[in-house]
Amino acid sequence: MRFSINIPNFGDFADARTVARVAVAAERAGWDGLFVWDHVVHDKALRRTFGDPWMLLTAAALATSRLRLGTMVTPVARRRPQQVARQVATLDGLSGGRVVFGAGLGGPVEDEFGSFGEPTDPVVLAGMLDEGLGLLERFWSGEPVDHEGRFYRVRDVALLPATVQRPRPPVWVAGVWPHRRPMRRAARWDGAIPLFASSGHGRAPAVDEVRELVEFVGRERERGGRWEEPFEFVVGGTSPGGAAARDVVGPLVEAGATWWDERLPLTSGDLARAEVVLRRVEQGPPVL
């Protein structure tokens, strides 16, 4: 089991220096990863201050040496694949191969897509996500790419340098369980970041639901001939520090979870407050 800290890219965490402080504290306290949201407005009516996630992660990379770093999650359909490929490859090189790429459809769709004249049809966004992920994998190889797809076209382009991690950084895919399609997509890559409809963001999921998800993804990977390849199941919520977290996290490990992602509920007034997050970070990850 590995342990990560999850923070939004708004509020106190819009400041790259604050994110670097959190990263340093997390590394010192024994956490394994730091993941940052990738939003441009989230709920635009709130008029929050935002930071670009790749700039925030760059600050974290420069301040640490061990922590895994990534977005949770990047809406591929809202970004140009060639731009994302460059950002990820640059951060992977800077960090010495510590990037995890979290991907998903993204939302809230009307605020984050519709406000800028982007498509809002979930079927279209899913198609762009799938095609975009395929392009990212090819771009990260450093080899020339020719592509003629429904959403993207590329003519004889090699994006160099390739990523430090070979054949590419791990790709973890998000979705809401019990919806099967996003978890079927995740099964084709390296990890799943499920939100659970019954618990929501920031609350630990039910053990039975995690077990059901793990079994579903396992069957999908077996069909795809990838049963023996490593795969991560990322679940999260709030936990007390130290051994007191055993009752919360331990059963999820037994159900098949491989990462615990410490995250506050969306409804928490402390969600974007650095001092609150830092207090939990400094307590250290759960002890199992």
Secondary structure, DSSP 8 states (H G I E B T S, - for coil): -EEEEEE-SBGGGGSHHHHHHHHHHHHHHT--EEEE---SSSSGGG---B--HHHHHHHHHHH-SS-EEEEEEEEGGGS-HHHHHHHHHHHHHHHTS-EEEEEE--S-HHHHTGGGT----HHHHHHHHHHHHHHHHHHHTTS-EEEE-SS-EEEEE--SS--SSSS---EEEEEEET-HHHHHHHTTSSEEEEEETTT-TTS---HHHHHHHHHHHHHHHHHTT-TTS--EEEEEE---SBGGGHHHHHHHHHHT--EEEE---TT-TTTT-HHHHHHHHHH-SB--
